[in-house]
Amino acid sequence: MIADSTMNISLLFWAWQETGKFYYRDIAESHIKCVEKHIIRDDWSVAHAFKFYEDGSPKYEQNSCGFKEG
């Protein structure tokens, strides 16, 4: 997951409003909670990316750009 993916959240909310299908809203809310948990650090700095195992469990933060590794 990359921090830049948050700019697409509004599209999911738009899809929910246009179609009335709540799973678009649920996906958006779930994704933003995952970003908050794994991309935003305790000191409010931001990791560029976060890796997950194939089963979806968290693996580690990755920083290809930016200030530092967390």
N, C-alpha and C positions, 0 to 999 in steps of 0.2 A: 504494500500500500504506500502511496506517495502523498505527501501533504497537498500537492496540487489537485488531487482528486476531489477535494472539497469544493472546488469551483463548479463542479457538475451537480451538486446537491439540488440546486434550484431547478434543474431539469426534471428531477424525479418528483419534486413537489408540483411542478407544472403538469407533468403526466398524470398525477393523482387528481388534480383539479379538472383536467380535460376529460379524463376517462371515468372518474369516480371509483377507480380501483385502488383500494386502500393499501395493497401490497407495495405500490410505488412509494407511498408515504412511509410505510414501515421500513422499507429498504433504506430510504434517506435517513430516517432517525437512527436506525441501527448502525449505519456507516458513520454518522457523525459521532456517535457514542464511542465507536471503535477508534476513531481519530483522536478524540479527547483522551482516551485511555492510553494509547500507544505512541502518538506523534507529539502531543503537547507534554512537555516535561514539567516536573514539579516547580522549577524556577521560571516557568512560562516561556522558556525558549522552545524551539520547535525542531524536531528531527526531520530530515528530508524524507526518509523512508523507513518502513518497518517490515521485516520479513516474518512470514508465518510458515509453519509446517503444513504439509498437504492436508492434514486433518483440521486446519484452521487454528490450532493452538499457537500462541505467540512464540517467536523464535528469538529475534534480536533487532535492535535498531541499526539502521545503516545510514551513513551520512556521506553522500557523494559530493555534496557542496554544503556550504554554510559554515558556521562557527566552529563546531567541534562535535565529537562523539559524546553522547550523553553519558 
